[in-house]
């Protein structure tokens, strides 16, 4: 006795909506019988598709999606690899390793992917980044060298001799990871965000008794 036939009527698979039952299709010597469904694509075309092709995701459109992939986006725009819409480049995250310097997915599709199943990966990534940062800050004293603040969330790594922006741009990787990978080199210290901001903007910190102006 075979498996009960799944009712796909009214369901949607990609750009295809199942609108009618088209019976069965016999393959080979007649031993293989697959259910067939009549579907309508978002572009308006209709066709018959086997239930297995719909359930496995083998077929998601009438073929128009493949044609859309071949249509280049207008100048100044980029076509999303998921929704296939041509959008302004400002709707894409930057990615230096790609040919055009942008992610293949638009912001909407990228965020939707994380909402669907990426929360676990994102939390694991943040936990890993925190472990590395805690290790680095602990190595350099775990206390602000200016005011003595020791609350972890308030602390940051400072370049003692300045040039932090150029250095971060040069290494092109998170600073805590680079410091650990290079054996915790000298020339760095721990400052709280307040002291670090004051030094960067004004050249001195209000905690100093006589700031050099």
N, C-alpha and C positions, 0 to 999 in steps of 0.2 A: 504493500500500500504506500503510495507516494505522499509527499508532504502536502498539507493543505495549501491551496492557492491564496497568496496574499492579495488583498484588495487594494489596489493603488489608485482607484478612482478618486479624483479630487485633489490628489497630492501633487507637489511640485518638485521637480528635480532640475536644479540649475535654471535654465531659461524655459524648460518644458513643463507644461501643465497637462496632467492626464484628464482627458475629457470623455473617453469611452472605452469600453472593453472590446477588443478586436479578436477575441477567441484565442486559439493556439496556433503554433507553427511547428510543423514536424520536420526534424532534421535526420539526415543519414538514412538508416534502414527503417526508420519509423519508431525506434525505441525512445528517441529523445523528443519530448514535447515541451515546448516553452510557451509560456503565456505571452500574449501580445496585447499592447495597449495603444490606443489612438491618442496622440498628444498634439498640443498646439504650442508653438514657440512664441516667444515675446514679439518676434518680428511679424507674426501672422501666419507663417507656414505651418502646415499640418503634415503628420506622417505617422506610420506605425513603428513602434519600437518594442523590443522584447523587455519583459520585466527585469530580467537579469542585467541587461545593459543599463537600465535605470537605477537599480539598486546598487550596483557596483560603481556607478559614476562614470562608466565608459562613454556614455552619450549624455551630454548636458544641453545640447542645442540641436537645431536642425542642420547646422553647418555654418550658420551665419557668424558664430563666435570665431570660427577659424578664419573667415574672411576679414573680420574686424581686426584680427591680429596683424594682417598684412597691410592694413591701411595706416599710413604714417600719420602721426599727430601733426596738427597745424604748427607753424613756426611759433616758438615761445611756449609751447605746451608739451605735455608728456602723457602718454596713454597708460593708465593703471593696468597692471598685469592681472588684477582680480576682477574689478568691475568693468574694465575695458573702456572706461570713459576718458576722453581727452581733457585734462585739467591743467591749469596754470602750474608752473614749476614750484610756486610757493606752497602748493598743497602736497609736497613730497619732502620727506626727511632727506638730509644730505648724507651721502655715502661716498667717501673718497675713493674706495676701491672699485666703484662702478665706472663704466665708460663715460657716462654723462654726469657723474658726481651726485646722483640721486637714487633713492630706493626705487624698486620696481613697483611697489604698492603705494597708493595714495595714503594720506594721513587717515582718512576715514576707514579704509579697509585694513590698514595696519593696526589701528586701535581696536577695531572690531575683532581681529584675530586674537589679540591678547585678552579681550573680555570673554571670548569663547573658551579659551583653554590655555592662555599664557600667564595667568596669575601665579601659578606654581613656579614657573621658570623665572618670572620676574622677582618673586620673593626669595628664591634661592640665590639669584644673582646679587640682590641687595645684601643678603646675609653674608655672602662671600666677600663682597666689597667692604662690609663693616669689619669683618675679621682681619682683613689685610690692614685696614686703616687703624684699628686698635693696636695691632702689633707694631706698626710704624710709630704711632704717637707714643706708645709705651717705651720704645727704644730711645726716643729723643726727649724723654723726661716726663711725659704725661702731665705737664703743668705749664701754664703760660709763663714764658721767660720774663714777661714784663709785669703783669699784675698778680700772677700766682693762681689764676683760675684753673680748676682741675676737673670741671664737669666735661665729660667726653664730647657731648654734642656741641659745646661751645668752642672746641679747639680746632686748630688748623696747622698745617705745615707751612713755614715761612722760609724763604731764601734769605739768609743772613746778609749777603752782599747785594741783594736786589736782583733784578733780571728774571723774575719768576715767570712773567708772561712769555718772554722769548724762549725760556727753557721748556715750558710746557708745550709750546708750539713746535719746538724742535723734536722732543721725544715722542709726541703724538700718542700718548698713552696716559692713563691716570697716574698722577705723581706718587701716591702710596705704593702702587704696584712696581713702579720704576725704582723707587728707593729700596724696596726689599730685594728686587732682582739684582741690584747692583751693590748689595752688601751694606746698606745704610751708610752712604758716604758722608763726609763732613761738609759743613757749609749750610746746614739746615737746623731749624729749631722749631719748637712748639710755641705758638701764640694763640690767644683767643681771637675770635673774629673781630671784636671791637678794636683791640690793639693793632691787629693786622690791617684793618681798614684805615685806621688813623695814620699809621706809618705810610701806607701806600698813597693816601690822598694828600696828607699834610707834611709828610717827612718827619713827623715826631708823634709821640703818644702823650695825651694829657696826664698820664701817670708819671711822666718825667717831671722832676722839680723845675728844671730850667730848659724848656724846649729850644732847640736850635732853629731859628727862623731865618 
